[in-house]
Amino acid sequence: MAMGFIDPNTLPQLEPKQGWRGRFFHSDHMTFAYYEIDAGAKLHAHSHPNEEVWHIIEGELDLALGNETRSLRAGSAAVIPAGTTHAVVAVKKRCRAIVVDHPVRHEVAGLKI
């Protein structure tokens, strides 16, 4: 588990899905993903046992949460309860987001992180 100070820019960049580049680290109880998402990149409808919080840093994406879809822009956040179906599409231009999962997540899209 990571301790102390972390500069995400120094972490290796992984691409768990086409158009989704991320830098990942863990605390004792959470996983942090710093994503750069290409315009048009999609994340299919899915759910997982982790609670997830999305914080949009730059750009815009559409996030479907259950039966509701909202456009999130820089400064917006969304909390996705564990087990809730959600999907994401980056719109218009590249998007940057920080995604935090609780509890720790060791795999994203089949890629060990």
DSSP file (Angstrom, degrees, kcal/mol; ACC not computed):
  #  RESIDUE AA STRUCTURE BP1 BP2  ACC     N-H-->O    O-->H-N    N-H-->O    O-->H-N    TCO  KAPPA ALPHA  PHI   PSI    X-CA   Y-CA   Z-CA
    1    1 A M              0   0    0      0, 0.0     2,-0.2     0, 0.0    26,-0.2   0.000 360.0 360.0 360.0 145.6    0.0    0.0    0.0
    2    2 A A        -     0   0    0     24,-1.6     2,-0.3    25,-0.1    26,-0.2  -0.475 360.0-172.3 -74.7 143.0    1.1    3.5   -0.8
    3    3 A M        -     0   0    0     -2,-0.2     2,-0.2     2,-0.2    24,-0.0  -0.965  44.0  -4.7-133.0 151.0    2.1    5.7    2.1
    4    4 A G  S    S+     0   0    0     -2,-0.3     2,-0.3     2,-0.0    -2,-0.0  -0.428 108.0   3.6  77.5-139.3    3.0    9.4    2.4
    5    5 A F        -     0   0    0     -2,-0.2     2,-0.4     2,-0.0    -2,-0.2  -0.655  60.6-170.9 -94.4 141.0    3.3   11.7   -0.5
    6    6 A I        -     0   0    0     -2,-0.3     3,-0.1    -4,-0.1    -2,-0.0  -0.996  16.9-160.4-134.3 132.0    2.5   10.7   -4.1
    7    7 A D    >   -     0   0    0     -2,-0.4     3,-2.4     1,-0.1     4,-0.4  -0.909  10.1-162.1-106.9 101.4    3.1   12.5   -7.4
    8    8 A P  G >  S+     0   0    0      0, 0.0     3,-1.5     0, 0.0    -1,-0.1   0.778  85.1  69.2 -56.1 -27.2    0.7   10.7   -9.8
    9    9 A N  G 3  S+     0   0    0      1,-0.3     4,-0.1    -3,-0.1    -3,-0.0   0.712  96.1  54.3 -64.8 -18.6    2.7   12.1  -12.8
   10   10 A T  G <  S+     0   0    0     -3,-2.4    -1,-0.3     2,-0.1     3,-0.1   0.527  89.7  96.6 -91.6  -6.4    5.6    9.9  -11.9
   11   11 A L  S <  S-     0   0    0     -3,-1.5    14,-0.1    -4,-0.4     2,-0.0  -0.506  88.1 -94.7 -82.1 151.3    3.5    6.7  -11.9
   12   12 A P        -     0   0    0      0, 0.0     2,-0.5     0, 0.0    12,-0.5  -0.362  37.7-124.9 -63.8 143.2    3.4    4.4  -15.0
   13   13 A Q        -     0   0    0     10,-0.1     2,-0.3    -4,-0.1    10,-0.2  -0.801  29.6-170.7 -93.1 127.6    0.5    5.2  -17.3
   14   14 A L  E     -A   22   0A   0      8,-3.1     8,-3.2    -2,-0.5     3,-0.1  -0.809  18.5-146.3-114.5 156.2   -1.7    2.1  -18.1
   15   15 A E  E     +     0   0A   0     -2,-0.3     6,-0.2     6,-0.2     3,-0.1  -0.778  20.6 171.4-124.2  86.7   -4.4    1.8  -20.7
   16   16 A P  E    S+     0   0A   0      0, 0.0     2,-0.3     0, 0.0    -1,-0.1   0.783  76.7  15.1 -67.6 -26.1   -7.1   -0.6  -19.3
   17   17 A K  E >  S-A   20   0A   0      3,-0.8     3,-2.4    -3,-0.1     2,-0.1  -0.975 101.7 -82.7-141.3 153.5   -9.4    0.2  -22.2
   18   18 A Q  T 3  S+     0   0    0     -2,-0.3    24,-0.2     1,-0.3     3,-0.1  -0.367 119.5  14.4 -58.3 128.1   -8.8    1.9  -25.6
   19   19 A G  T 3  S+     0   0    0      1,-0.1    19,-2.5    22,-0.1     2,-0.6   0.452 105.0 102.5  86.1   1.1   -8.9    5.7  -25.1
   20   20 A W  E <   +AB  17  37A   0     -3,-2.4    -3,-0.8    17,-0.2     2,-0.5  -0.913  45.5 176.6-120.6 101.3   -8.6    5.4  -21.2
   21   21 A R  E     + B   0  36A   0     15,-2.5    15,-2.8    -2,-0.6     2,-0.3  -0.908  11.8 175.8-106.7 131.2   -5.1    6.1  -19.9
   22   22 A G  E     -AB  14  35A   0     -8,-3.2    -8,-3.1    -2,-0.5     2,-0.4  -0.954  31.7-149.8-139.3 154.6   -4.7    6.0  -16.2
   23   23 A R  E     - B   0  34A   0     11,-1.4    11,-2.4    -2,-0.3     2,-0.3  -0.994  31.7-163.6-119.2 127.3   -2.2    6.3  -13.4
   24   24 A F  E     + B   0  33A   0    -12,-0.5     2,-0.3    -2,-0.4     9,-0.2  -0.849  19.2 161.4-121.5 145.1   -3.1    4.3  -10.3
   25   25 A F  E     - B   0  32A   0      7,-1.9     7,-3.2    -2,-0.3     2,-0.3  -0.972  21.9-137.4-152.2 164.9   -2.2    4.1   -6.6
   26   26 A H  E     - B   0  31A   0     -2,-0.3   -24,-1.6     5,-0.2     5,-0.2  -0.918   6.5-163.2-124.9 146.3   -3.7    2.7   -3.5
   27   27 A S        -     0   0    0      3,-2.7   -24,-0.1    -2,-0.3   -25,-0.1  -0.458  55.6 -83.5-101.7-171.1   -4.1    3.7    0.1
   28   28 A D  S    S+     0   0    0     -2,-0.2    76,-0.2     1,-0.2     3,-0.1   0.809 126.9  16.3 -64.1 -27.5   -5.0    1.2    2.8
   29   29 A H  S    S+     0   0    0     74,-0.1     2,-0.3     1,-0.1    -1,-0.2   0.474 121.0  50.9-126.5  -5.4   -8.7    1.4    1.9
   30   30 A M        -     0   0    0     73,-0.2    -3,-2.7    72,-0.2     2,-0.4  -0.932  58.1-140.7-138.1 157.3   -9.1    3.1   -1.5
   31   31 A T  E     -BC  26 101A   0     70,-2.2    70,-2.6    -2,-0.3     2,-0.4  -0.972  18.7-157.0-115.8 135.0   -7.8    3.0   -5.1
   32   32 A F  E     -BC  25 100A   0     -7,-3.2    -7,-1.9    -2,-0.4     2,-0.5  -0.938   7.4-171.8-114.5 131.5   -7.1    6.3   -6.9
   33   33 A A  E     -BC  24  99A   0     66,-2.6    66,-2.7    -2,-0.4     2,-0.8  -0.989  10.9-161.0-124.6 124.4   -7.2    6.5  -10.7
   34   34 A Y  E     -BC  23  98A   0    -11,-2.4   -11,-1.4    -2,-0.5     2,-0.3  -0.897  27.2-167.0-102.8 103.4   -6.0    9.7  -12.6
   35   35 A Y  E     -BC  22  97A   0     62,-3.1    62,-1.8    -2,-0.8     2,-0.5  -0.706  27.3-165.7-100.9 143.3   -7.6    9.2  -16.0
   36   36 A E  E     -BC  21  96A   0    -15,-2.8   -15,-2.5    -2,-0.3     2,-0.5  -0.999  23.5-166.5-115.1 121.6   -7.1   10.9  -19.3
   37   37 A I  E     -BC  20  95A   0     58,-3.6    58,-2.8    -2,-0.5   -17,-0.2  -0.943  15.3-128.7-119.8 125.0  -10.0    9.9  -21.5
   38   38 A D    >   -     0   0    0    -19,-2.5     3,-2.2    -2,-0.5    52,-0.3  -0.360  39.3 -90.8 -67.8 147.7  -10.1   10.5  -25.3
   39   39 A A  T 3  S+     0   0    0      1,-0.3    52,-0.2    53,-0.1    55,-0.1  -0.360 115.5  19.0 -55.5 133.7  -13.2   12.2  -26.8
   40   40 A G  T 3  S+     0   0    0     50,-2.4    -1,-0.3     1,-0.3    51,-0.1   0.262  88.0 140.7  86.8 -11.5  -15.7    9.5  -27.7
   41   41 A A    <   -     0   0    0     -3,-2.2    49,-2.5   -22,-0.2     2,-0.3  -0.417  35.8-157.7 -66.4 139.7  -14.2    6.9  -25.5
   42   42 A K  E     -D   89   0A   0    -24,-0.2     2,-0.5    47,-0.2    47,-0.2  -0.857  21.9-155.8-123.5 153.0  -16.9    4.8  -23.8
   43   43 A L  E     -D   88   0A   0     45,-3.0    45,-1.9    -2,-0.3     3,-0.1  -0.973  32.7-127.1-124.9 113.7  -17.2    2.6  -20.7
   44   44 A H  E     -     0   0A   0     -2,-0.5     2,-0.2    43,-0.2    42,-0.2  -0.023  38.0 -78.9 -58.3 160.3  -20.1    0.1  -21.1
   45   45 A A  E    S+     0   0A   0     42,-0.1     2,-0.3    40,-0.1    42,-0.2  -0.442  73.7 139.4 -62.0 128.4  -22.8   -0.3  -18.6
   46   46 A H  E     -D   86   0A   0     40,-2.1    40,-2.6    -2,-0.2     2,-0.3  -0.953  36.1-147.7-159.5 170.8  -21.5   -2.3  -15.6
   47   47 A S        -     0   0    0     -2,-0.3    38,-0.1    38,-0.2    35,-0.1  -0.953  11.5-176.7-143.2 163.7  -21.5   -2.6  -11.9
   48   48 A H        -     0   0    0     -2,-0.3    35,-2.9     2,-0.3    36,-0.3  -0.961  41.9-102.9-154.8 166.1  -19.0   -3.7   -9.3
   49   49 A P  S    S+     0   0    0      0, 0.0     2,-0.3     0, 0.0    33,-0.2   0.492  90.9  95.2 -76.1  -0.4  -18.9   -4.2   -5.5
   50   50 A N  S    S-     0   0    0     31,-0.1    33,-0.3    32,-0.1     2,-0.3  -0.710  75.2-128.3 -92.5 139.1  -16.9   -0.9   -5.0
   51   51 A E  E     -E  102   0A   0     51,-2.9    51,-2.3    -2,-0.3     2,-0.4  -0.634  35.3-160.1 -71.6 144.4  -18.3    2.5   -4.2
   52   52 A E  E     -EF 101  80A   0     28,-2.5    28,-3.7    -2,-0.3     2,-0.5  -0.995  16.9-163.4-137.7 136.7  -16.9    4.9   -6.7
   53   53 A V  E     -EF 100  79A   0     47,-2.4    47,-2.5    -2,-0.4     2,-0.5  -0.983   8.1-160.7-121.2 126.3  -16.5    8.7   -6.8
   54   54 A W  E     -EF  99  78A   0     24,-2.7    24,-2.2    -2,-0.5     2,-0.5  -0.902   6.6-174.9-104.5 130.4  -15.8   10.5  -10.1
   55   55 A H  E     -EF  98  77A   0     43,-2.3    43,-2.6    -2,-0.5     2,-0.5  -0.976  18.3-142.9-125.6 116.9  -14.4   14.0  -10.0
   56   56 A I  E     +E   97   0A   0     20,-2.6    19,-3.1    -2,-0.5    41,-0.3  -0.669  22.8 174.0 -84.4 125.2  -14.1   15.7  -13.4
   57   57 A I  E     +     0   0A   0     39,-2.8     2,-0.3    -2,-0.5    40,-0.2   0.793  67.1   3.2 -97.7 -37.8  -11.0   17.9  -13.7
   58   58 A E  E    S+E   96   0A   0     38,-1.8    38,-2.3    16,-0.1    -1,-0.4  -0.994 108.9   6.9-152.1 145.6  -11.1   18.9  -17.4
   59   59 A G  E    S-     0   0A   0     -2,-0.3    15,-1.0    36,-0.2     2,-0.3  -0.442  80.9 -77.7  84.3-155.2  -13.5   18.4  -20.3
   60   60 A E  E     -EG  91  73A   0     31,-0.5    31,-1.9    33,-0.4     2,-0.3  -0.997  36.4-179.6-151.0 144.1  -17.0   16.8  -20.1
   61   61 A L  E     -EG  90  72A   0     11,-2.3    11,-3.4    -2,-0.3     2,-0.5  -0.987  26.6-125.4-143.2 156.3  -18.4   13.4  -19.9
   62   62 A D  E     -EG  89  71A   0     27,-3.2    27,-2.1    -2,-0.3     2,-0.5  -0.896  26.8-166.7 -99.5 126.6  -21.9   11.8  -19.8
   63   63 A L  E     -EG  88  70A   0      7,-2.8     7,-2.1    -2,-0.5     2,-0.6  -0.964   7.6-156.6-119.5 120.3  -22.4    9.5  -16.9
   64   64 A A  E     -EG  87  69A   0     23,-2.7    23,-1.7    -2,-0.5     2,-0.5  -0.845  11.5-176.2 -94.1 126.1  -25.4    7.2  -16.7
   65   65 A L  E >   -EG  86  68A   0      3,-3.7     3,-1.9    -2,-0.6     2,-0.4  -0.945  63.0 -49.2-126.6 106.8  -26.2    6.2  -13.2
   66   66 A G  T 3  S-     0   0    0     19,-2.9    21,-0.0    -2,-0.5    18,-0.0  -0.548 124.8 -19.9  63.0-123.3  -29.0    3.7  -13.0
   67   67 A N  T 3  S+     0   0    0     -2,-0.4     2,-0.4    -3,-0.1    -1,-0.2   0.320 124.2  84.3 -97.4   7.0  -31.8    5.1  -15.2
   68   68 A E  E <   -G   65   0A   0     -3,-1.9    -3,-3.7     2,-0.0     2,-0.4  -0.919  55.7-165.8-116.7 136.5  -30.5    8.7  -15.1
   69   69 A T  E     +G   64   0A   0     -2,-0.4     2,-0.3    -5,-0.3    -5,-0.2  -0.968  10.4 178.2-119.3 135.6  -27.8   10.3  -17.3
   70   70 A R  E     -G   63   0A   0     -7,-2.1    -7,-2.8    -2,-0.4     2,-0.5  -0.977  29.5-123.1-133.5 148.4  -26.1   13.6  -16.6
   71   71 A S  E     -G   62   0A   0     -2,-0.3     2,-0.5    -9,-0.2    -9,-0.2  -0.808  29.1-160.2 -86.9 126.7  -23.4   15.6  -18.3
   72   72 A L  E     -G   61   0A   0    -11,-3.4   -11,-2.3    -2,-0.5     2,-0.2  -0.929   9.3-174.3-111.2 131.9  -20.5   16.3  -15.9
   73   73 A R  E >   -G   60   0A   0     -2,-0.5     3,-2.9   -13,-0.2   -17,-0.3  -0.664  45.6 -52.2-116.2 173.6  -18.1   19.1  -16.5
   74   74 A A  T 3  S+     0   0    0    -15,-1.0   -17,-0.2     1,-0.3    -1,-0.2  -0.173 128.5  25.1 -47.5 129.9  -14.9   20.3  -14.8
   75   75 A G  T 3  S+     0   0    0    -19,-3.1    -1,-0.3     1,-0.4     2,-0.2   0.182  97.8 116.3  96.6 -14.8  -15.6   20.7  -11.1
   76   76 A S    <   -     0   0    0     -3,-2.9   -20,-2.6   -20,-0.1    -1,-0.4  -0.483  42.8-169.6 -84.7 156.7  -18.5   18.2  -11.1
   77   77 A A  E     -F   55   0A   0    -22,-0.2     2,-0.3    -2,-0.2   -22,-0.2  -0.964   8.6-161.7-141.0 158.5  -18.5   15.0   -9.1
   78   78 A A  E     -F   54   0A   0    -24,-2.2   -24,-2.7    -2,-0.3     2,-0.5  -0.996  10.2-147.6-141.7 138.9  -20.7   11.9   -8.9
   79   79 A V  E     -F   53   0A   0     -2,-0.3   -26,-0.2   -26,-0.2    -2,-0.0  -0.938  11.9-163.5-107.6 124.3  -21.0    9.2   -6.3
   80   80 A I  E     -F   52   0A   0    -28,-3.7   -28,-2.5    -2,-0.5     3,-0.1  -0.922  16.9-135.8-110.3 110.4  -21.8    5.8   -7.5
   81   81 A P    >   -     0   0    0      0, 0.0     3,-1.8     0, 0.0   -31,-0.1  -0.283  36.9 -85.9 -62.5 150.1  -23.0    3.4   -4.8
   82   82 A A  T 3  S+     0   0    0      1,-0.3   -31,-0.2   -33,-0.2     3,-0.1  -0.262 115.0  19.2 -53.7 138.6  -21.6   -0.1   -4.8
   83   83 A G  T 3  S+     0   0    0    -35,-2.9     2,-0.4   -33,-0.3    -1,-0.3   0.489  91.5 133.0  79.2   3.7  -23.5   -2.5   -7.0
   84   84 A T    <   -     0   0    0     -3,-1.8   -36,-0.2   -36,-0.3    -1,-0.2  -0.753  59.2-120.0 -92.8 131.2  -25.1    0.3   -9.1
   85   85 A T        +     0   0    0     -2,-0.4   -19,-2.9   -38,-0.1     2,-0.3  -0.477  43.3 165.1 -69.0 134.1  -25.1    0.1  -12.9
   86   86 A H  E     -DE  46  65A   0    -40,-2.6   -40,-2.1   -21,-0.2     2,-0.3  -0.982  18.9-170.5-148.8 157.1  -23.2    2.9  -14.5
   87   87 A A  E     - E   0  64A   0    -23,-1.7   -23,-2.7    -2,-0.3     2,-0.3  -0.967   8.9-153.5-146.3 156.7  -21.8    3.8  -17.9
   88   88 A V  E     -DE  43  63A   0    -45,-1.9   -45,-3.0    -2,-0.3     2,-0.4  -0.992  11.0-178.2-139.2 141.6  -19.6    6.7  -19.2
   89   89 A V  E     -DE  42  62A   0    -27,-2.1   -27,-3.2    -2,-0.3     2,-0.4  -0.976  22.8-139.3-136.3 124.9  -19.0    8.5  -22.5
   90   90 A A  E     - E   0  61A   0    -49,-2.5   -50,-2.4    -2,-0.4     2,-0.3  -0.705  29.5-157.4 -79.1 131.1  -16.4   11.3  -22.9
   91   91 A V  E     - E   0  60A   0    -31,-1.9     2,-3.1    -2,-0.4   -31,-0.5  -0.803  49.9 -11.4-115.3 154.2  -17.9   14.0  -25.1
   92   92 A K  E    S+     0   0A   0     -2,-0.3     2,-0.3   -33,-0.1   -53,-0.1  -0.241 120.9   4.0  65.4 -57.0  -16.6   16.8  -27.4
   93   93 A K  E    S-     0   0A   0     -2,-3.1   -33,-0.4   -33,-0.3   -53,-0.2  -0.897  98.0 -53.7-149.2 175.9  -12.9   16.7  -26.3
   94   94 A R  E     -     0   0A   0     -2,-0.3     2,-0.4   -55,-0.1   -56,-0.2  -0.191  53.3-152.8 -54.2 145.4  -10.4   14.9  -24.1
   95   95 A C  E     -C   37   0A   0    -58,-2.8   -58,-3.6   -36,-0.2     2,-0.4  -0.943   9.2-156.8-124.9 144.5  -11.5   14.6  -20.4
   96   96 A R  E     +CE  36  58A   0    -38,-2.3   -39,-2.8    -2,-0.4   -38,-1.8  -0.985  22.5 166.7-119.5 134.6   -9.5   14.3  -17.2
   97   97 A A  E     -CE  35  56A   0    -62,-1.8   -62,-3.1    -2,-0.4     2,-0.5  -0.992  32.3-139.4-145.9 150.1  -11.0   12.7  -14.1
   98   98 A I  E     -CE  34  55A   0    -43,-2.6   -43,-2.3    -2,-0.3     2,-0.5  -0.964  23.9-168.4-107.7 126.2  -10.0   11.4  -10.8
   99   99 A V  E     -CE  33  54A   0    -66,-2.7   -66,-2.6    -2,-0.5     2,-0.5  -0.966   1.7-166.5-119.0 128.6  -11.8    8.2   -9.8
  100  100 A V  E     -CE  32  53A   0    -47,-2.5   -47,-2.4    -2,-0.5     2,-0.4  -0.960   2.7-164.7-119.1 128.8  -11.7    6.8   -6.3
  101  101 A D  E     -CE  31  52A   0    -70,-2.6   -70,-2.2    -2,-0.5   -49,-0.2  -0.893  12.9-132.1-112.9 142.2  -12.9    3.3   -5.4
  102  102 A H  E    S+ E   0  51A   0    -51,-2.3   -51,-2.9    -2,-0.4     2,-0.2  -0.989  85.4  30.7-136.1 129.1  -13.6    1.9   -1.9
  103  103 A P  S    S-     0   0    0      0, 0.0   -72,-0.2     0, 0.0   -73,-0.2   0.591 115.2 -80.4 -74.2-175.5  -12.6   -0.7   -1.0
  104  104 A V        -     0   0    0    -76,-0.2     2,-0.5   -74,-0.2    -2,-0.1  -0.138  43.3-149.6 -51.3 141.1   -9.3   -1.1   -2.8
  105  105 A R        -     0   0    0     -4,-0.2    -4,-0.1     1,-0.1    -1,-0.1  -0.975  15.5-175.8-117.7 126.4   -9.6   -2.4   -6.3
  106  106 A H        +     0   0    0     -2,-0.5     7,-2.2     1,-0.1     2,-0.3   0.448  69.3  42.7-102.1  -1.5   -6.8   -4.5   -7.7
  107  107 A E  E     -H  112   0B   0      5,-0.3     2,-0.4     6,-0.2     5,-0.2  -0.997  53.9-173.5-148.0 138.5   -8.1   -4.8  -11.3
  108  108 A V  E >  S-H  111   0B   0      3,-2.5     3,-2.4    -2,-0.3    -3,-0.0  -0.988  81.7 -16.5-131.8 122.8   -9.7   -2.5  -13.8
  109  109 A A  T 3  S-     0   0    0     -2,-0.4     3,-0.1     1,-0.3    -1,-0.1   0.854 129.5 -52.4  51.8  38.7  -11.1   -4.0  -17.1
  110  110 A G  T 3  S+     0   0    0      1,-0.2     2,-0.5     0, 0.0    -1,-0.3   0.413 113.8 120.8  81.9  -2.8   -9.0   -7.2  -16.5
  111  111 A L  E <   -H  108   0B   0     -3,-2.4    -3,-2.5   -95,-0.0     2,-0.3  -0.830  64.7-126.6 -98.6 127.2   -5.8   -5.2  -16.0
  112  112 A K  E      H  107   0B   0     -2,-0.5    -5,-0.3    -5,-0.2    -6,-0.1  -0.544 360.0 360.0 -71.8 132.8   -4.0   -5.6  -12.7
  113  113 A I              0   0    0     -7,-2.2    -6,-0.2    -2,-0.3    -1,-0.1   0.362 360.0 360.0-123.0 360.0   -3.4   -2.2  -11.1
